[in-house]
Amino acid sequence: MEKLNREQQEAVKAPIEGYNLIIASAGTGKTSTIVARIGYLLHQGVKPEEILLLTFTNKAGEEMKERLISQTPLGNRIEAGTFHAVSYRWLKKMKREMVIKSPKDMKLLLKSIYDRRELHRLQEETPPFSSAYLYDLHSLFLNSGGEEFGEWLLERYPEHEPFIDAYLDIFDEFEEVKREHHLIDFNTLLLEMINYLKEGGELPFRHILVDEYQDTNPLQSQLIDLMEKGSLFCVGDYDQSIYGFNGADISIIGTFKERYPFARIFTLKKNYRSYGEILQIANRVIGLNPRLYPKELEVTRGYKGEYPRWLRYIDTYHQYQDIARRIAHSSTPRQEIAVLFRNNSSGDAIEGFLRQEGVPVRRRGGISFFESREIKLTLDILTFTINSRDIMAFIHLVQYAKGIGNGVAKELFSGLMKLGHGNPKKGLLSPDWGVDPLGKPRTSTQLGLFGHPAERGTFPGSSRHPIFRHPRLKPEGAEFLTQLGDFLRKVENLSPRERSPERIIGELLKTPFFLQSLKEIALSRSRERDGRINHQKLEENFQKIIQKIQILRQLGRSFHSLEKFLNSMILGGGEISQGKGVNLMTIHASKGLEFKEVYLIDLMEGRFPNLRLAGGEKGIEEERRLFYVAVTRAKDSLYFSSATFDPTKRKEVAPSRFLKEAGYLSSSQQHSKTKGMVL
């Protein structure tokens, strides 16, 4: 308690009965305050079994309990966890018969019911929602605390009126099946707990503490109201409410005083994380949002003497490349550096350039750029180009040919080795027709009359190459190998100066077998559960894949040798693990974390703020809160970066309005062109 400042102590020592809201701004010691409050309750004679701590994640609850246990053994008897985890534990204790299922399982169940309606036969101008999207909408409706799903849908999507009765009928059957088999999902879990309490059910908790209160949704708020018995201690920051897309309702924290007229409001303003210049930027921008409660971050660390720097670039690739170089030469420990972005696609490029610099990376959330199937495929093809004896590269790349599994791929590789006398590429491009690639004749009861493999499964055109006589190779597989050979031959015909990674990847992007392989990857990401293809998703996914290959091509510009490029991309990244290195993450994933050195990249209109994701101009306040969260992750150094041209979309882009709001440019500068990098 003696380590707390005056504001924290006042909050911790608030009367144990009553309603308390603690506005805990970024870096103001929120966790210490919650742990101290629980310790204070115990010191006042409150039984640990009467205390409930509700957290946004189970991990946060466990970390607070561990800190409490280090101070008192009573801490182990505190109930802590998310709304869902606590509800599940208590419903199980009450012998409720239920089988909890993940959203993925529930979506599959809803799909089985949805498909029987064949809504597409209504032939309306507006297509019906997919079953997966309908499930997500229903979850959002439940979290909003709405009473009638049909009215809720009509208000938001009036064009779907012809389908409303069918949608409601689908969910009636869905709920019936759930009841019959005692199935329960996350949303139903909270509803079950709410119904239990409404029916007079009792819980032992007399003192409720809620962390990240700004992220609660109406359903969770209703549960809190039913649980509390006159002692409520809620901690949150309305400026860090960034989960509106998931049902969080900022008005819950905003109306606390109205809903609890005798509530006490405490504000933690002293920031122990960041230098003063960083906090000035945060205060300036977030101050443009409505102030639900008066507050402003106060500096405790003093001032560094320079403001966060805005790095401006000609295009996004120059941006990623230069930031990677800056990080490579930074004296800050790698794990204390973070690169933050609004969208995961921004992380792919910066990850690639960091690997090029040999910088280890920790990607939080999302699949690593180099672990994506399209990048692995491209690197396998390039590897086979310079080292055709790499059997794994060959097996991996030909798996995209129809009818070629791993077993057949291995046999084809062995055959090409024979045809090329130890060189599979030579065996593909100029085979020795005097060699039998498929082995000696053998007698087998399974083969029957066809004792020699070459005598089976031939097709028109199989005489073009000895390997095409493989019994299990189909025409599509033979065409794939033919096009692979055409690509290899084209690369061989390039002069040494032309044989750069950038040029070779450019040639690869013109090759039918490669583009078809990329389409297969896009197809797998666009398939609905019933097997049908979502063609809109297919086109979007294919374009995203092409953009990733273009990023890899851009990385190749720094290399004249394909071998050195592959060493950098594959071997040089061998030490890169998920546990160490520079942190790459979306701003949403950075919530609650802090770093000595932070880069906030792609600060351009359309990227950040991203009004398409935010739901139009009405979502600008939440986008501004995202900016505030990003800025307040930085302890010592903060860099903003933007570019004037986006090569992937081939269009000019304007600097983010947040840079103007932060005082970095005037209205006339916002649309000016940058001819070079300006520090």
C-alpha positions as CSV (number, residue, x, y, z in Angstrom):
1,M,0.0,0.0,0.0
2,E,2.9,2.4,0.8
3,K,4.1,2.1,-2.8
4,L,0.8,3.5,-4.2
5,N,0.4,7.2,-5.0
6,R,-2.3,9.3,-3.4
7,E,-4.8,8.8,-6.1
8,Q,-4.4,5.0,-6.0
9,Q,-4.6,4.9,-2.2
10,E,-7.8,6.9,-2.3
11,A,-9.4,4.4,-4.7
12,V,-8.1,1.4,-2.8
13,K,-9.4,2.7,0.5
14,A,-12.9,3.6,-0.7
15,P,-15.6,2.2,1.5
16,I,-16.0,-1.5,1.0
17,E,-19.7,-1.2,0.5
18,G,-20.9,0.9,-2.4
19,Y,-20.2,1.5,-6.1
20,N,-16.8,2.7,-7.3
21,L,-15.5,3.5,-10.8
22,I,-11.8,4.0,-11.2
23,I,-10.8,5.7,-14.5
24,A,-7.4,4.2,-15.0
25,S,-5.6,5.9,-17.9
26,A,-2.8,4.1,-19.8
27,G,0.3,3.4,-17.7
28,T,-1.3,4.6,-14.4
29,G,-0.9,1.4,-12.4
30,K,-4.3,-0.2,-12.9
31,T,-3.2,-3.7,-12.0
32,S,-1.4,-2.6,-8.8
33,T,-4.6,-0.8,-7.8
34,I,-6.8,-3.8,-8.3
35,V,-4.5,-6.1,-6.4
36,A,-4.1,-3.6,-3.6
37,R,-7.9,-3.2,-3.4
38,I,-8.4,-7.0,-2.9
39,G,-5.6,-7.0,-0.3
40,Y,-7.5,-4.1,1.5
41,L,-10.8,-6.0,1.4
42,L,-9.0,-9.0,3.0
43,H,-7.4,-6.8,5.6
44,Q,-10.9,-5.4,6.5
45,G,-12.1,-8.9,7.3
46,V,-13.8,-9.8,4.0
47,K,-13.6,-13.6,3.4
48,P,-11.7,-14.5,0.2
49,E,-14.6,-16.7,-1.0
50,E,-16.8,-13.5,-1.0
51,I,-14.6,-11.8,-3.6
52,L,-15.0,-12.1,-7.3
53,L,-12.6,-10.6,-9.9
54,L,-13.9,-10.5,-13.4
55,T,-11.2,-9.9,-16.1
56,F,-11.1,-9.5,-19.9
57,T,-8.8,-12.6,-20.2
58,N,-8.2,-15.6,-18.0
59,K,-4.5,-14.8,-18.2
60,A,-5.0,-11.4,-16.6
61,G,-7.0,-13.0,-13.8
62,E,-4.2,-15.5,-13.1
63,E,-1.5,-12.9,-13.1
64,M,-3.4,-10.8,-10.6
65,K,-4.0,-13.8,-8.4
66,E,-0.3,-14.7,-8.5
67,R,0.7,-11.2,-7.4
68,L,-1.9,-11.4,-4.6
69,I,-0.7,-14.9,-3.5
70,S,2.9,-13.5,-3.2
71,Q,1.5,-11.1,-0.6
72,T,-1.0,-13.4,1.2
73,P,-1.9,-17.1,1.0
74,L,-5.6,-16.0,1.0
75,G,-5.1,-14.9,-2.5
76,N,-5.4,-18.5,-3.8
77,R,-9.0,-18.6,-2.6
78,I,-10.2,-15.7,-4.7
79,E,-12.5,-16.5,-7.6
80,A,-11.0,-14.8,-10.8
81,G,-11.6,-15.2,-14.5
82,T,-13.6,-14.1,-17.5
83,F,-17.4,-13.8,-17.4
84,H,-17.6,-17.0,-19.4
85,A,-15.1,-19.0,-17.3
86,V,-16.7,-18.0,-14.0
87,S,-20.2,-18.7,-15.3
88,Y,-19.2,-22.1,-16.6
89,R,-17.6,-23.1,-13.3
90,W,-20.6,-22.1,-11.3
91,L,-23.2,-23.7,-13.6
92,K,-21.2,-26.9,-13.4
93,K,-21.1,-26.7,-9.6
94,M,-24.9,-26.5,-9.7
95,K,-25.0,-29.8,-11.7
96,R,-26.4,-28.2,-14.8
97,E,-26.3,-30.7,-17.6
98,M,-24.5,-29.0,-20.5
99,V,-21.9,-29.7,-23.2
100,I,-20.0,-26.5,-24.1
101,K,-19.2,-26.1,-27.7
102,S,-16.9,-23.8,-29.6
103,P,-18.3,-21.2,-32.0
104,K,-16.8,-23.3,-34.8
105,D,-18.9,-26.3,-33.8
106,M,-22.0,-24.2,-33.3
107,K,-21.6,-22.6,-36.8
108,L,-21.4,-26.1,-38.3
109,L,-24.7,-27.0,-36.5
110,L,-26.4,-23.9,-37.7
111,K,-25.1,-24.6,-41.2
112,S,-26.8,-28.0,-41.2
113,I,-30.1,-26.3,-40.3
114,Y,-29.6,-23.3,-42.6
115,D,-28.9,-25.4,-45.7
116,R,-32.3,-27.2,-45.6
117,R,-34.0,-23.9,-46.2
118,E,-32.4,-23.2,-49.6
119,L,-32.8,-19.5,-49.2
120,H,-31.2,-18.8,-52.6
121,R,-34.4,-20.1,-54.3
122,L,-36.3,-17.0,-53.2
123,Q,-34.3,-15.2,-55.9
124,E,-34.3,-11.8,-54.2
125,E,-32.1,-9.0,-55.5
126,T,-30.3,-9.0,-52.2
127,P,-28.6,-12.4,-51.5
128,P,-29.2,-13.9,-48.1
129,F,-26.6,-13.9,-45.3
130,S,-24.4,-16.9,-45.2
131,S,-25.0,-19.1,-42.2
132,A,-21.6,-18.2,-40.6
133,Y,-22.3,-14.5,-40.9
134,L,-25.8,-15.0,-39.6
135,Y,-24.4,-16.8,-36.5
136,D,-22.0,-13.8,-35.9
137,L,-24.9,-11.4,-36.2
138,H,-26.9,-13.4,-33.7
139,S,-24.0,-13.4,-31.3
140,L,-23.7,-9.6,-31.7
141,F,-27.4,-9.3,-31.0
142,L,-27.2,-11.4,-27.9
143,N,-24.2,-9.4,-26.6
144,S,-26.1,-6.2,-27.2
145,G,-28.9,-7.3,-24.8
146,G,-31.5,-7.0,-27.5
147,E,-35.0,-8.5,-27.0
148,E,-36.2,-9.4,-30.5
149,F,-33.7,-10.7,-33.1
150,G,-36.1,-10.0,-36.1
151,E,-36.6,-6.3,-35.1
152,W,-32.9,-5.9,-34.4
153,L,-32.0,-7.3,-37.9
154,L,-34.7,-5.2,-39.7
155,E,-33.4,-2.0,-38.1
156,R,-29.9,-2.6,-39.4
157,Y,-30.6,-4.6,-42.6
158,P,-34.0,-3.6,-44.0
159,E,-33.1,-5.0,-47.4
160,H,-33.2,-8.5,-45.8
161,E,-36.9,-8.3,-44.8
162,P,-37.9,-11.1,-47.3
163,F,-35.6,-13.5,-45.3
164,I,-36.4,-12.5,-41.7
165,D,-39.1,-15.2,-41.1
166,A,-36.7,-17.8,-42.5
167,Y,-33.8,-16.5,-40.3
168,L,-36.0,-16.7,-37.2
169,D,-37.2,-20.2,-38.1
170,I,-33.6,-21.3,-38.5
171,F,-32.7,-20.1,-35.0
172,D,-35.9,-21.6,-33.5
173,E,-34.8,-25.0,-34.7
174,F,-31.2,-24.2,-33.7
175,E,-32.2,-23.5,-30.1
176,E,-34.4,-26.6,-30.1
177,V,-31.5,-28.8,-31.1
178,K,-29.3,-27.2,-28.5
179,R,-31.8,-27.8,-25.8
180,E,-32.4,-31.4,-26.9
181,H,-28.7,-32.3,-26.7
182,H,-27.8,-29.9,-23.8
183,L,-25.4,-27.9,-26.1
184,I,-24.2,-24.5,-24.9
185,D,-22.0,-21.9,-26.5
186,F,-20.3,-18.8,-25.0
187,N,-23.3,-16.5,-25.5
188,T,-25.8,-19.1,-24.1
189,L,-23.5,-19.6,-21.2
190,L,-24.0,-16.0,-20.0
191,L,-27.7,-16.2,-20.7
192,E,-28.0,-19.4,-18.6
193,M,-26.2,-17.6,-15.7
194,I,-28.5,-14.6,-16.0
195,N,-31.6,-16.8,-16.0
196,Y,-30.3,-18.7,-13.0
197,L,-29.8,-15.4,-11.0
198,K,-33.2,-14.0,-12.2
199,E,-34.9,-17.1,-10.9
200,G,-33.5,-16.5,-7.5
201,G,-30.2,-18.4,-7.7
202,E,-27.5,-17.4,-5.3
203,L,-23.8,-16.9,-5.6
204,P,-21.5,-16.4,-2.5
205,F,-19.9,-13.2,-3.8
206,R,-20.5,-10.0,-2.0
207,H,-17.6,-7.9,-3.5
208,I,-17.4,-7.7,-7.3
209,L,-14.3,-6.3,-9.0
210,V,-14.3,-5.8,-12.8
211,D,-11.1,-5.2,-14.8
212,E,-11.2,-3.5,-18.3
213,Y,-14.7,-2.3,-17.6
214,Q,-14.8,-0.2,-20.8
215,D,-14.8,-3.5,-22.8
216,T,-18.0,-4.9,-21.3
217,N,-21.0,-5.5,-23.5
218,P,-24.7,-5.1,-22.5
219,L,-25.1,-8.8,-21.7
220,Q,-22.1,-8.7,-19.3
221,S,-23.3,-5.5,-17.8
222,Q,-26.7,-7.2,-17.1
223,L,-24.8,-10.1,-15.4
224,I,-22.8,-7.7,-13.2
225,D,-26.1,-6.0,-12.1
226,L,-27.6,-9.4,-11.1
227,M,-24.4,-10.5,-9.3
228,E,-23.6,-7.4,-7.3
229,K,-24.9,-7.0,-3.7
230,G,-24.0,-3.4,-3.1
231,S,-20.2,-3.6,-3.5
232,L,-18.8,-2.9,-6.9
233,F,-15.3,-1.8,-7.9
234,C,-14.9,-1.3,-11.7
235,V,-11.6,-0.3,-13.3
236,G,-11.4,0.9,-16.9
237,D,-10.5,3.7,-19.3
238,Y,-13.1,4.9,-21.8
239,D,-10.3,6.1,-24.0
240,Q,-9.1,2.5,-24.4
241,S,-12.5,1.1,-25.5
242,I,-11.5,-0.5,-28.8
243,Y,-13.7,-3.6,-29.1
244,G,-16.9,-2.1,-30.4
245,F,-16.8,-4.5,-33.3
246,N,-17.1,-7.3,-30.8
247,G,-20.1,-5.9,-29.0
248,A,-18.4,-3.7,-26.4
249,D,-20.5,-0.7,-25.5
250,I,-18.7,2.4,-24.3
251,S,-21.9,3.9,-22.9
252,I,-21.8,1.3,-20.1
253,I,-18.8,3.0,-18.5
254,G,-20.1,6.4,-19.6
255,T,-23.4,6.0,-17.7
256,F,-22.0,4.5,-14.5
257,K,-22.8,7.6,-12.4
258,E,-26.4,7.6,-13.8
259,R,-27.0,4.0,-13.2
260,Y,-25.5,4.1,-9.7
261,P,-26.4,7.6,-8.4
262,F,-24.3,7.3,-5.2
263,A,-21.3,6.0,-7.0
264,R,-17.8,7.4,-6.4
265,I,-15.6,8.2,-9.4
266,F,-11.8,8.0,-9.0
267,T,-9.3,9.0,-11.6
268,L,-5.7,7.7,-11.9
269,K,-3.8,10.2,-14.0
270,K,-0.1,9.8,-13.2
271,N,1.5,7.9,-16.0
272,Y,4.6,5.9,-15.0
273,R,5.2,4.5,-18.5
274,S,6.0,7.2,-21.1
275,Y,8.0,10.4,-21.5
276,G,6.1,13.7,-21.5
277,E,6.3,14.3,-25.2
278,I,4.6,11.0,-25.9
279,L,1.9,11.7,-23.5
280,Q,1.3,15.2,-25.0
281,I,0.6,13.6,-28.4
282,A,-1.8,11.1,-26.7
283,N,-3.6,13.8,-24.8
284,R,-3.9,16.1,-27.8
285,V,-5.5,13.5,-30.1
286,I,-7.7,11.7,-27.7
287,G,-9.0,15.1,-26.4
288,L,-10.9,15.5,-29.7
289,N,-13.2,12.6,-28.5
290,P,-16.0,13.4,-26.1
291,R,-14.8,13.4,-22.5
292,L,-17.1,11.1,-20.5
293,Y,-15.2,11.9,-17.3
294,P,-12.6,14.7,-16.9
295,K,-9.0,13.4,-17.1
296,E,-5.7,14.0,-18.7
297,L,-2.5,11.9,-18.4
298,E,0.1,13.5,-16.1
299,V,3.8,13.1,-16.6
300,T,5.9,11.4,-13.9
301,R,9.0,10.5,-16.0
302,G,9.8,14.0,-17.2
303,Y,10.5,15.0,-20.7
304,K,13.0,13.5,-23.1
305,G,13.7,16.7,-25.1
306,E,12.3,15.6,-28.5
307,Y,8.9,14.7,-29.8
308,P,8.1,11.4,-31.5
309,R,9.4,11.6,-35.1
310,W,7.3,11.3,-38.2
311,L,9.1,9.4,-40.9
312,R,7.7,10.1,-44.4
313,Y,8.5,7.9,-47.4
314,I,8.0,7.8,-51.2
315,D,6.2,4.5,-51.1
316,T,5.2,1.8,-48.6
317,Y,8.1,-0.5,-49.5
318,H,10.7,2.2,-48.8
319,Q,8.9,2.7,-45.5
320,Y,9.2,-1.0,-44.5
321,Q,12.8,-1.3,-45.7
322,D,14.0,1.8,-43.8
323,I,12.2,0.9,-40.6
324,A,13.7,-2.6,-40.7
325,R,17.2,-1.0,-41.1
326,R,16.6,1.4,-38.2
327,I,15.6,-1.5,-36.0
328,A,18.6,-3.6,-37.1
329,H,20.9,-0.7,-36.0
330,S,18.9,0.1,-32.8
331,S,20.7,-0.4,-29.5
332,T,17.3,-1.2,-27.8
333,P,17.0,-4.9,-26.9
334,R,14.9,-6.6,-29.5
335,Q,12.2,-7.7,-27.1
336,E,11.7,-4.1,-26.1
337,I,10.9,-3.0,-29.6
338,A,7.4,-3.2,-31.2
339,V,6.0,-2.5,-34.6
340,L,2.3,-1.7,-34.5
341,F,-0.2,-1.6,-37.3
342,R,-3.9,-1.4,-37.9
343,N,-4.2,-4.3,-40.3
344,N,-2.3,-7.6,-40.3
345,S,-1.3,-7.1,-44.0
346,S,1.0,-4.3,-42.9
347,G,2.9,-6.8,-40.7
348,D,3.7,-9.2,-43.6
349,A,5.9,-6.7,-45.4
350,I,7.7,-5.4,-42.3
351,E,8.4,-9.0,-41.2
352,G,9.9,-9.8,-44.6
353,F,12.3,-6.8,-44.5
354,L,13.3,-7.5,-40.9
355,R,14.2,-11.0,-41.8
356,Q,16.2,-9.6,-44.7
357,E,18.2,-7.6,-42.1
358,G,18.6,-10.8,-40.0
359,V,16.4,-9.4,-37.2
360,P,14.5,-12.0,-35.1
361,V,10.8,-11.4,-35.0
362,R,8.0,-12.4,-32.7
363,R,4.6,-12.2,-34.5
364,R,1.7,-11.9,-32.1
365,G,-1.5,-12.9,-33.7
366,G,-1.9,-13.8,-37.4
367,I,0.2,-16.2,-39.4
368,S,3.8,-15.4,-40.0
369,F,4.5,-14.1,-43.5
370,F,7.0,-16.8,-44.0
371,E,4.7,-19.5,-42.7
372,S,1.9,-18.7,-45.2
373,R,1.4,-21.4,-47.9
374,E,1.9,-19.0,-50.8
375,I,5.3,-17.8,-49.5
376,K,6.4,-21.4,-48.7
377,L,5.4,-22.5,-52.2
378,T,7.3,-19.7,-53.8
379,L,10.5,-20.3,-51.8
380,D,10.3,-24.1,-52.6
381,I,10.1,-23.3,-56.4
382,L,13.1,-20.9,-56.1
383,T,15.0,-23.5,-54.0
384,F,14.4,-26.2,-56.7
385,T,15.5,-23.8,-59.3
386,I,19.0,-23.6,-57.9
387,N,19.2,-27.0,-56.2
388,S,17.0,-29.5,-57.9
389,R,18.4,-32.3,-55.6
390,D,16.3,-30.8,-52.8
391,I,13.6,-33.6,-52.6
392,M,11.5,-31.8,-50.0
393,A,11.3,-28.7,-52.1
394,F,10.1,-30.8,-55.1
395,I,7.5,-32.8,-53.0
396,H,6.1,-29.6,-51.5
397,L,5.8,-27.7,-54.9
398,V,4.2,-30.6,-56.9
399,Q,1.6,-31.2,-54.2
400,Y,-0.4,-28.5,-56.0
401,A,-0.6,-30.6,-59.1
402,K,-3.8,-32.6,-59.4
403,G,-3.4,-36.2,-58.6
404,I,0.1,-36.0,-57.3
405,G,0.4,-37.0,-53.6
406,N,3.5,-37.3,-51.5
407,G,4.1,-41.0,-52.6
408,V,3.8,-40.2,-56.3
409,A,6.0,-37.1,-55.9
410,K,8.7,-39.2,-54.3
411,E,8.6,-41.7,-57.2
412,L,8.6,-38.9,-59.8
413,F,11.7,-37.3,-58.1
414,S,13.5,-40.6,-58.1
415,G,12.6,-41.1,-61.8
416,L,13.9,-37.6,-62.7
417,M,17.1,-38.3,-60.8
418,K,17.7,-41.3,-63.0
419,L,16.8,-39.5,-66.2
420,G,19.2,-36.7,-65.3
421,H,21.9,-39.0,-63.9
422,G,21.7,-37.4,-60.5
423,N,20.3,-34.1,-61.6
424,P,16.5,-33.9,-61.4
425,K,16.3,-30.6,-63.3
426,K,18.3,-32.0,-66.1
427,G,16.1,-35.1,-66.0
428,L,13.0,-32.9,-66.5
429,L,14.5,-30.6,-69.2
430,S,16.6,-33.0,-71.2
431,P,16.0,-36.6,-70.1
432,D,18.1,-39.6,-71.2
433,W,15.5,-41.6,-73.1
434,G,17.7,-44.6,-72.8
435,V,17.1,-44.8,-69.1
436,D,14.0,-46.5,-67.5
437,P,12.9,-44.0,-64.8
438,L,10.3,-46.3,-63.3
439,G,12.4,-49.2,-62.2
440,K,12.9,-52.8,-63.4
441,P,10.0,-55.2,-64.2
442,R,8.7,-57.0,-61.2
443,T,6.1,-59.7,-60.6
444,S,3.3,-58.8,-58.3
445,T,-0.1,-60.3,-57.6
446,Q,-1.4,-56.8,-57.2
447,L,-0.1,-55.7,-60.6
448,G,-1.7,-58.7,-62.4
449,L,-0.8,-58.7,-66.1
450,F,1.0,-55.3,-65.9
451,G,4.3,-56.4,-64.6
452,H,6.1,-53.2,-65.6
453,P,4.9,-49.9,-64.3
454,A,5.6,-48.2,-67.6
455,E,3.0,-50.4,-69.2
456,R,0.1,-49.0,-67.1
457,G,-1.9,-45.8,-67.0
458,T,-0.5,-44.1,-70.1
459,F,-2.5,-41.2,-71.7
460,P,-2.4,-39.3,-75.0
461,G,0.8,-37.2,-74.9
462,S,2.6,-39.4,-72.4
463,S,5.3,-40.0,-75.1
464,R,6.5,-36.4,-74.6
465,H,8.6,-37.3,-71.6
466,P,9.7,-40.7,-70.1
467,I,8.4,-39.7,-66.7
468,F,4.9,-39.2,-68.0
469,R,4.6,-43.0,-68.3
470,H,4.2,-43.1,-64.5
471,P,1.0,-45.2,-63.9
472,R,-0.5,-42.8,-61.5
473,L,0.3,-39.6,-63.2
474,K,-2.7,-37.9,-64.8
475,P,-2.7,-35.4,-67.7
476,E,-3.1,-32.5,-65.3
477,G,0.0,-33.6,-63.4
478,A,2.0,-34.0,-66.6
479,E,0.9,-30.5,-67.7
480,F,2.0,-29.1,-64.3
481,L,5.5,-30.7,-64.8
482,T,5.7,-29.4,-68.4
483,Q,5.0,-25.8,-67.2
484,L,7.5,-26.2,-64.3
485,G,10.1,-27.3,-67.0
486,D,9.2,-24.3,-69.1
487,F,9.8,-22.0,-66.2
488,L,13.1,-23.6,-65.3
489,R,14.2,-23.4,-69.0
490,K,13.3,-19.7,-69.1
491,V,15.4,-19.0,-66.0
492,E,18.4,-20.9,-67.5
493,N,18.1,-18.8,-70.6
494,L,18.5,-15.6,-68.6
495,S,21.9,-14.0,-68.6
496,P,23.7,-14.0,-65.2
497,R,22.9,-10.3,-64.8
498,E,19.2,-10.9,-65.5
499,R,19.0,-13.8,-63.1
500,S,18.1,-11.6,-60.0
501,P,15.5,-12.8,-57.5
502,E,13.2,-9.9,-58.5
503,R,13.3,-10.9,-62.2
504,I,12.8,-14.6,-61.4
505,I,9.8,-14.0,-59.2
506,G,8.4,-11.7,-61.9
507,E,8.7,-14.6,-64.4
508,L,7.2,-17.0,-62.0
509,L,4.1,-14.7,-61.7
510,K,3.6,-15.2,-65.4
511,T,3.7,-19.0,-65.2
512,P,0.3,-20.8,-65.5
513,F,1.2,-23.7,-63.0
514,F,2.2,-21.1,-60.3
515,L,-0.9,-18.9,-60.8
516,Q,-3.1,-22.0,-60.7
517,S,-1.4,-23.1,-57.5
518,L,-2.1,-19.7,-55.9
519,K,-5.7,-20.0,-57.0
520,E,-5.9,-23.4,-55.3
521,I,-4.7,-21.8,-52.1
522,A,-7.2,-18.9,-52.5
523,L,-9.9,-21.5,-53.2
524,S,-9.2,-23.4,-50.0
525,R,-9.6,-20.1,-48.0
526,S,-12.9,-19.3,-49.8
527,R,-14.9,-22.5,-49.4
528,E,-18.0,-22.5,-47.2
529,R,-18.7,-25.5,-45.0
530,D,-21.1,-27.0,-47.5
531,G,-18.3,-27.0,-50.1
532,R,-19.6,-24.1,-52.1
533,I,-17.2,-21.3,-53.1
534,N,-17.7,-17.8,-52.0
535,H,-16.6,-16.1,-55.2
536,Q,-16.3,-12.6,-53.7
537,K,-14.0,-14.0,-51.0
538,L,-12.1,-16.0,-53.7
539,E,-11.2,-12.8,-55.7
540,E,-10.3,-11.0,-52.5
541,N,-8.1,-13.9,-51.2
542,F,-6.4,-14.3,-54.6
543,Q,-5.5,-10.6,-54.6
544,K,-4.1,-10.7,-51.1
545,I,-2.0,-13.7,-52.1
546,I,-0.6,-11.9,-55.1
547,Q,0.2,-8.9,-52.9
548,K,2.3,-11.2,-50.6
549,I,4.2,-12.5,-53.6
550,Q,4.9,-8.9,-54.7
551,I,6.2,-8.2,-51.2
552,L,8.6,-11.1,-51.5
553,R,9.6,-9.9,-55.0
554,Q,10.3,-6.5,-53.5
555,L,12.5,-8.1,-50.9
556,G,14.5,-9.6,-53.7
557,R,15.5,-6.2,-55.1
558,S,18.3,-6.1,-52.5
559,F,20.0,-9.2,-53.9
560,H,21.8,-10.0,-57.1
561,S,22.1,-13.7,-56.3
562,L,19.1,-16.0,-55.9
563,E,21.1,-18.2,-53.6
564,K,22.0,-15.4,-51.2
565,F,18.3,-14.3,-51.3
566,L,17.1,-17.7,-50.3
567,N,19.8,-17.9,-47.6
568,S,18.5,-14.7,-46.1
569,M,14.8,-15.7,-46.4
570,I,15.1,-19.3,-45.3
571,L,18.4,-20.0,-43.6
572,G,18.9,-16.5,-42.1
573,G,15.5,-16.8,-40.5
574,G,16.3,-20.1,-38.8
575,E,16.9,-18.3,-35.5
576,I,13.6,-16.4,-35.8
577,S,11.2,-17.8,-33.3
578,Q,7.9,-17.0,-31.8
579,G,9.4,-16.5,-28.4
580,K,12.1,-13.9,-29.0
581,G,12.8,-10.8,-31.1
582,V,11.1,-7.7,-32.3
583,N,7.3,-7.7,-31.5
584,L,5.0,-7.3,-34.5
585,M,1.3,-7.0,-33.8
586,T,-1.9,-5.2,-34.5
587,I,-2.9,-2.4,-32.1
588,H,-5.7,-4.5,-30.8
589,A,-3.2,-7.2,-29.8
590,S,-0.9,-4.6,-28.1
591,K,-3.5,-3.6,-25.5
592,G,-2.0,-3.9,-22.0
593,L,1.6,-4.2,-23.2
594,E,4.5,-1.7,-23.2
595,F,7.8,-1.3,-25.0
596,K,10.8,1.0,-24.9
597,E,10.7,1.7,-28.7
598,V,7.6,1.7,-30.8
599,Y,7.0,2.2,-34.5
600,L,3.4,2.9,-35.6
601,I,3.4,2.3,-39.3
602,D,1.2,2.9,-42.3
603,L,-0.4,6.1,-41.0
604,M,-2.3,6.8,-44.1
605,E,-6.0,7.5,-44.8
606,G,-7.6,4.2,-45.6
607,R,-5.0,2.2,-43.6
608,F,-5.3,4.0,-40.3
609,P,-7.9,5.2,-39.7
610,N,-9.6,2.4,-41.5
611,L,-13.2,3.7,-41.8
612,R,-14.3,0.6,-43.8
613,L,-13.6,-1.6,-40.8
614,A,-14.8,1.1,-38.4
615,G,-18.2,1.3,-40.1
616,G,-17.8,4.7,-41.8
617,E,-17.2,8.1,-40.3
618,K,-19.3,7.2,-37.2
619,G,-16.5,4.9,-36.2
620,I,-13.8,7.6,-36.2
621,E,-14.0,7.9,-32.4
622,E,-13.1,4.3,-31.9
623,E,-10.3,4.6,-34.5
624,R,-9.0,7.6,-32.5
625,R,-9.0,5.5,-29.3
626,L,-7.0,2.9,-31.2
627,F,-4.4,5.6,-32.0
628,Y,-4.4,6.5,-28.3
629,V,-3.8,2.9,-27.3
630,A,-0.9,2.6,-29.8
631,V,0.8,5.8,-28.7
632,T,0.6,4.9,-25.0
633,R,2.4,1.6,-25.6
634,A,5.7,3.5,-26.0
635,K,7.9,4.2,-23.0
636,D,11.0,5.9,-24.4
637,S,10.9,6.3,-28.2
638,L,7.9,6.6,-30.6
639,Y,8.1,6.8,-34.4
640,F,5.2,7.5,-36.8
641,S,5.6,6.5,-40.4
642,S,3.6,7.0,-43.6
643,A,4.1,6.9,-47.4
644,T,2.6,8.9,-50.3
645,F,2.2,5.9,-52.7
646,D,0.9,2.4,-52.2
647,P,2.5,0.1,-54.9
648,T,0.3,-2.9,-54.2
649,K,-2.9,-0.8,-55.0
650,R,-1.0,1.5,-57.4
651,K,-2.5,4.7,-55.9
652,E,-1.4,7.8,-54.0
653,V,-2.4,7.9,-50.4
654,A,-2.8,10.9,-48.0
655,P,-1.3,11.1,-44.5
656,S,-3.6,10.0,-41.7
657,R,-5.8,12.7,-40.2
658,F,-4.3,11.6,-36.8
659,L,-1.0,13.2,-37.8
660,K,-2.7,16.4,-38.4
661,E,-4.6,16.1,-35.1
662,A,-1.2,15.4,-33.4
663,G,0.1,18.7,-34.8
664,Y,2.5,17.2,-37.5
665,L,1.0,18.8,-40.5
666,S,-1.4,21.6,-41.6
667,S,-4.4,21.1,-43.8
668,S,-2.5,22.3,-46.8
669,Q,0.3,19.8,-46.2
670,Q,-2.1,16.8,-45.7
671,H,-2.3,16.2,-49.5
672,S,1.1,17.4,-50.5
673,K,3.5,15.0,-52.2
674,T,6.7,13.8,-50.6
675,K,9.6,13.5,-53.0
676,G,11.9,11.8,-50.6
677,M,12.1,10.6,-47.1
678,V,11.8,13.4,-44.5
679,L,12.8,12.9,-40.9
